[in-house]
Amino acid sequence: MLAALGLVACGGSGGGTGALRVLLIRLPKDTVRFAAAASGRRCAPGAGRGVVLEGTSGGNGVLLWLRAPDSLTLGEYAVLQRVDSTTPRGAIAAARFMIHEVPHGVALDSGAVTVRAIARAVTARLRASGLEVGGGSRVAVDASFLAVPLGPDTVSCRQAP
């Protein structure tokens, strides 16, 4: 779905589900709202660092990789361009959305993610924008991952070369 991130996000869904609420605005006039179940997984040891959160509903979805040099902490993470492999702390995000029967995708390149809770589950808000893949339109995304438990399995968080 979101191969543009360069992540290999395979494996089972997380251990339980949280929620995802999304508002996408594609200038000049398209707006897409959706809600979905969300899951989360830690990055596998030796295969990147951080946490991957994702939620999909039909053809719509958001994928978020929160990179942290040690463990995930509360606070703000800058949205990085997907090719940034040197910044130790930040977020890489992408969204896929449907307008009528036409799929669209966007790799987000600016904005921030605020991590608000990590105790038993992760709660984070993504406010970012990026250029639509293949269309050149600017897309703004406001997505909230709510109480997403981290599953017992892990995912490879290596970036593709």
C-alpha positions in Angstrom: 0.0 0.0 0.0 2.6 2.5 1.0 5.7 1.2 -0.6 6.9 4.7 -1.2 8.0 4.8 2.4 10.7 2.2 1.8 9.6 0.2 4.8 8.9 -3.5 4.8 5.9 -3.6 7.2 5.0 -7.2 7.1 4.0 -9.6 9.8 0.8 -9.9 11.8 -1.3 -7.1 13.0 -0.5 -5.7 16.4 -1.8 -7.1 19.7 -5.2 -5.6 19.8 -6.5 -2.5 18.1 -6.5 1.2 18.7 -8.2 3.8 16.5 -7.2 6.1 13.7 -9.1 9.3 12.8 -8.0 11.1 9.6 -8.7 14.3 7.8 -6.9 14.8 4.4 -7.2 18.0 2.4 -6.1 17.9 -1.2 -5.9 21.4 -2.6 -7.8 23.1 -4.1 -11.1 21.3 -3.1 -11.0 17.7 -2.1 -11.5 16.6 1.5 -11.4 13.0 2.7 -12.3 11.9 6.2 -12.1 8.3 7.5 -11.7 6.3 10.6 -10.1 2.9 11.0 -8.8 0.4 13.4 -5.1 0.9 14.1 -2.2 -1.4 15.1 1.3 -0.8 16.2 4.6 -2.8 16.4 8.1 -2.2 17.6 11.0 -2.3 15.2 12.8 -5.6 15.3 16.2 -5.6 17.0 18.9 -4.8 14.5 16.4 -3.8 11.9 15.9 -0.1 12.7 14.6 1.6 15.8 11.3 2.9 16.9 7.6 2.0 16.4 5.4 1.6 13.4 1.7 2.6 13.6 -0.8 1.9 10.8 -4.4 2.0 10.1 -6.5 1.2 7.0 -10.1 1.2 6.0 -11.0 0.2 2.4 -8.6 2.1 0.1 -7.6 4.7 2.8 -4.8 4.4 5.2 -1.9 6.0 7.1 1.5 4.5 7.9 3.7 6.2 10.5 7.2 5.2 11.6 8.4 7.0 14.8 12.2 6.7 14.8 14.0 7.1 18.1 17.6 6.5 18.9 16.8 4.7 22.2 13.2 4.2 23.3 10.1 6.1 22.2 9.5 9.2 24.4 6.7 11.7 24.8 7.0 14.9 22.8 7.3 16.2 19.3 8.9 14.4 16.3 9.7 16.3 13.1 8.3 14.7 9.9 11.3 13.7 7.8 11.5 13.1 4.1 11.4 9.4 3.5 15.0 9.4 2.1 16.4 10.8 5.4 18.5 7.9 6.8 20.7 9.9 9.1 18.5 11.9 11.5 18.1 9.6 14.6 14.8 11.0 15.9 11.8 11.9 13.7 8.8 10.5 11.9 8.3 9.1 8.4 4.7 9.0 7.2 2.6 8.3 4.2 -1.1 8.2 3.4 -3.2 6.5 0.8 -6.7 7.7 0.0 -9.5 7.3 -2.4 -11.4 10.1 -4.3 -14.3 8.4 -6.0 -12.8 5.3 -7.5 -9.3 6.7 -8.0 -6.5 5.9 -5.5 -4.0 8.6 -4.4 -0.9 8.5 -2.3 1.3 11.0 -0.5 4.7 10.7 1.2 4.6 13.4 3.8 7.6 15.7 3.9 7.0 18.4 6.5 5.1 18.8 9.8 5.3 17.1 13.1 4.0 14.2 15.2 3.2 14.7 18.9 3.4 11.6 21.0 1.1 12.1 24.0 1.0 8.7 25.7 3.1 5.6 25.7 2.2 3.7 28.8 0.1 0.7 27.7 -0.6 2.1 24.3 0.6 4.8 22.0 -1.4 8.0 21.3 0.0 10.3 18.7 -1.2 13.1 16.4 0.3 13.7 13.0 -0.1 17.1 11.3 1.8 17.1 8.1 1.8 17.7 4.4 3.4 16.5 1.2 3.2 16.3 -2.5 0.8 13.7 -4.0 2.6 10.9 -5.7 2.1 11.3 -9.5 -0.3 14.3 -9.2 1.8 17.1 -7.8 -1.0 18.4 -5.6 -0.2 19.4 -2.0 -2.0 17.3 0.5 -2.4 18.2 4.2 -3.0 15.4 6.7 -4.3 15.6 10.3 -4.3 12.1 11.7 -4.8 10.9 15.3 -3.7 7.4 16.4 -5.6 6.8 19.6 -4.6 4.2 22.3 -2.8 1.9 19.9 -1.4 -1.1 21.7 2.0 -2.4 20.5 1.8 -5.9 19.4 4.1 -8.7 20.6 5.5 -9.2 17.2 8.1 -6.9 15.5 8.6 -5.4 12.1 11.7 -4.6 10.1 12.2 -0.8 10.0 15.1 -0.7 7.6 14.9 1.8 4.8 15.3 0.6 1.2 18.6 1.8 -0.4 
